[in-house]
Amino acid sequence: MDASFPFVEQDRKHAWTSYWRSGLLHSCPTSFRGNYGGVIADFWRNVGAAIPGPARILDLGTGNGSIPKLLSEVVRAPDVVEIDAVDLADVAPGWRAADASKVRFHPGVLMERLPFPSACFDVVCSQFGIEYARAPDAWLEALRVLKSGARLECVLHHRESVFARVAASERDHLAWLLQSGGLMDAAVELAPWVARVRAGDAAVAAEPKANALRERFNAVQRDLESRMDRMPSPDVLSEVRTHLHTILARSPEPLVELAGYRPQLEQAQLRSAELVACALGEDEISELRSLLMAQRPDATVEVKKLRQSQGLLAWTMSLHDGGSSIA
């Protein structure tokens, strides 16, 4: 992304910190349970299988460490492989405590300013991470810390991928839910009256304002059902509606809980919007390949598309800088 990227760094950090603290291992939970599977996992298994060790690996935009976890499981000699994993968010993956490999997490780190000396890594990798940072700065930093004769391995969001399409739909659905007068506002306005009914206040049934707000809430839900029928990727609409109903029906303090739920939806909207903005098209991937080749003229830079049954998933970009520096 370029200098015109519209997202504020602190907002991004907070949104992704909240997400990773949920315990999810990666950013595509509706597509892969646990860690990545299918052709994505196969890509990283092939990367890991080519690392006999000893080697020092850097993972950029690590999140909860899905790629370090995969690599630590498939590298032939994991006891001699060290992995440094950086992320802007405050990450502290729970799986690391029980893992025997040498994985060091570095939270709060910008990929554009890495805290490592030059030419210190045998492999630099990134899975749906480096494209979220500013180009070309992050790519130049990745090359700076990469040894001569080493490897850069990336899986990158494709603008036409399944993930990008779902993210675009979810971004738009969340904007609809959060808009002025939308379902979130309707729930907030109705909540005090619902609380009075639950407390046994029979007079609410005769209150014109309460009846008008209930009808507005129901009308917005009818609009939501129509939207679910005609728009792609409607799961988030159903999930939000169910959660709002649960808050209104069961929460002892619905207004407090609704006030806490709104920023969660705003953060989810930011994450979806950011994925769409950072996904790479043909022109961007071509420019990146040219940049890498200009910086490492002796390297081979290979770009491919990853596909499986559900459709196009991602780009892969592999830079092999001459002979391997890994023993």
N, C-alpha and C positions, 0 to 999 in steps of 0.2 A: 504494500500500500504506500501511497505517497504522502507528502506533507499536508495535503488537504483532507486526510482521513478524519472523519467527524467525531470520533469517540474520545472522551476525556480519559486520560490514563488512570486517574484515581477511580473513576466509575467502572472502568474495565477491571481493574484489580479487585475491587469490592465484589463485582458481579461474579467473577470467576472464583474468587476465594470462597464465596458462599456456595457455589456449585460444587467445588471439589470437597468441601467439608461435609457434603451430603454422603460421601463415601463412594460415589460412582468412580469406576476405574478409568473411564474415558468419556469423550463428549458425544458419543453416538449410542446412547443406552437403548433406544428403541430398535436398533438394528443388530446389536451384538450384546448378548448377556455375558456377564463376566468380562473377560478381556476380548480383544479383537479376534475374529475368526475368518474363515474363508481366504480369499486371495490376499487380503491385507496381512493376515497372520503368516501366510505362506511367504510373502515378500520379506518379512522380518526374520522368519526362520532361515531363509536363504542367506540373508545378511549375516545372521549369527553363525551359521554353519561355515562361513568363509573366514571366521575369526578364530584361529586356533589358539591365540594368546601367546605371550602376554600382550595386552592392549589396554589403552586408555580411551574410553568412549565418552562423548558429550551428547546429551539429549536436550534439544532446544524446545521450549514450550511443553514441558513434560507432563503438566497436569498432575494426576495421581500416579504417574509413573508406569503407564501401560507398556511403553516400549522398553524401558529398563527391565521390567518384570519379564517380558517376552524374551529379551536377549539373555537375561541371566539364566533362563531356563534352557536355552538352546545352544549357547556358546560351548564349544567342545571342552574348554578348560576354564570354567567360571571362576575357579579359585585364583586365577592370575589375571582376571579382567576387572578393571576398575571403571565405574560409571559415575560421571558427574551429571546431574540433571537439574536444569534451571527452569524457573517459571516466574512470571510477573506476580502471580497470586501467592498467597501464603499457604503453601502446600506442605503437608506432613502425612504422607500415605501410611495407613495402618499396616498394610502388608509388609512394609519394610522391616518392622520389628522382628518378624519371624523369618526373614530371608537371609540366607547365608552369604550371598554375594556382596561385593564391595560397592554399594550404591550410596552416593552422597547427594542429598537434595539441597538446592540453593534457592530458597524462596525470595521473592521480591527483587528479582534480577531482570533487567531489561536485556533482550537479545541484542540490542544495538550497542550495548556497553558491557561486554562480558568481563568478569573479574579473573581472567586467566591470562598467563603469559602467552606470547606468540609461539606457534608451532609446538604445541604440547599434546595434541590428541591424534590418535591413530584413526579414529572414526568419529565423524560428527553426523548426527542423525536428527530427524525431526518428523513427527507424525501430526499433521494438522496443527502445526505450531508456528514455524518460522514465517509463514505467509501472513500471520497476524501482526508481525512487526514491520517496521518501516523499511522499505526497499529503496536504495540498495544497501543501506547501512548494516542491517542484520546479516545479509549475505556476505558482505565484506568482512564482518567480524567473524563469521563462521570460517571463512577462508584464512583469516589471520591466525586463528588458533589451531588450524589444521596443519599437520606436518607435511612436508614435501613427500610425495609418494604415498599419501594416505587416501581416505575415501570419505565422500559426503553422500549420505543416503537419506532421501526425503520422500514422504508421502504427503501430497498437497491437495487441498480442496480444488476441485474442478468446477467451473461456473455452471456446467450443464449436468452436474452429478445429481444422484438421488438425494444426497445430503443437502446440497444447496437448494434444491427445489422444495424439500420439506421445510428447511429453515426459512425460506421466503414466505411460505404459507403460514408458518407459525408466527413469524414476525407480524404479518398482516392481521392474523387472528387476534393476537395479543393487543395490537394497536386498537382493534375494534372493541375488544372487551374493556380497555382502559380509557377509551375516549370519553369526553364530557357527555354525560347522559347515558353512558353505556351500562352494561350489566353490573360492573363493579360499583358505579355510582348508585344504581338502583338498589343494590343490596345494602349499601351503607345507609341510604335514606330509609329503607324499610326496617333495618335492624332494631331501632328503639321500640317500634311498635310490636315486633315479634317478641322482643324481650318482655314487654308488658303482658302480652297474651300468655306467654309461658309462665309468668308470675301469677296468673289467675285473674287478670284485669278484664272482666267481661265487657266493660264499657268500650273497649277498643272496637268491637264489632259495629258499633254505631257511629264511629268517628269517620266523617267524610274524607279527611286527609289520609287516614290509614287505608281506607278502601281504595283511594286514588293511587296511592303508592304501591299497594299490592297489585293493582291492575297494571300499573306501568312496569313493575318487575315481571309480571307474567307476559306482558307484550314484548318486552325485550327478549325473554326466553323463547317466545315464538319466532322472533327474528333469528335467534341463535339456531333453532332447529332448522329453519330454512337455509341458513348459511351452511350448516353441517351437511345438508342434502346436496348442495350445489357447488361447494368449494372443496379443493383437495386438502388432504392431511388434516382432518377435523378433530383429531384426538384431543388436542389441547383445549378445544372448546368444551368437549364433554367433561374433561378432567376439571376445568375451572368451575363449570356449572355444578358438578357433584360436590366440589369442595365448598363452594358458597352455600349450598343447601345444608351441608354438614355443620358449617359455622352457625347458620341461622337457627338450625334445629337443636343444636346441642351445646354450643359454647355458652359458658356462664357470663362472658363479657364479649359479645359479638362485635361491638364496635372496636374494641382493642385488638381482637384477632383479625378483623378486616383491615385495620390500619397496618398491621404487620404483614398481611398477605399481599397488599398492593405493591410494596417494593420488591417482593419476590417475583411478581409478574413483570415488573419493569425491568428487573435484571435479566429475566428470561428473554424479554423482548430485545434487550441490548445484545445478548449473546447470539441470538438468531440473526439480528441485523448485521452484527460484526462478521459472522460467518459468510453471509451473502456478499458483503462488501469486500471481503478478503479473498474470496474464491477467484481462481485464475482462469482466464480464457486463453485462447490460442496465442494472441499477441503477447500477453504478459509472460507466458511460459517461454515463448521464443526469445523475448528480451532477457529473461533470466538465464537462459542457456547461453546466449551471446555474452552476457556479463561474466559468467563462470569461465567460459572458454577464453575470454580476453585476459582474465586474471590468472588463469592456469593454462597457458597455451599448450603445454605438453599433456594435458589431461584428456580423457575421453568422457564426454557428458552425454548420457543417454536419457531420453524422455519417453515414457510410455503411458498408456491409459490402463487403469485397472477396471475390469468389469467382472461381474458375476451375475447370477440369475435375475436379481432385482434391477440390474441396469449398470450404468456407468457410476463408478464409485470415486475415483480420484486420479490424479497424476502421480507418477513416480519419477523422480529425478535422481540419477546416480552419477556421481563424479568419481572416476578412478584416476588418480593422479600418477600416471606412470606405473612403475613397479610398486608392489605393496611394501609399506614400511613396517608391517606386522611380522614379527618373527615366526 
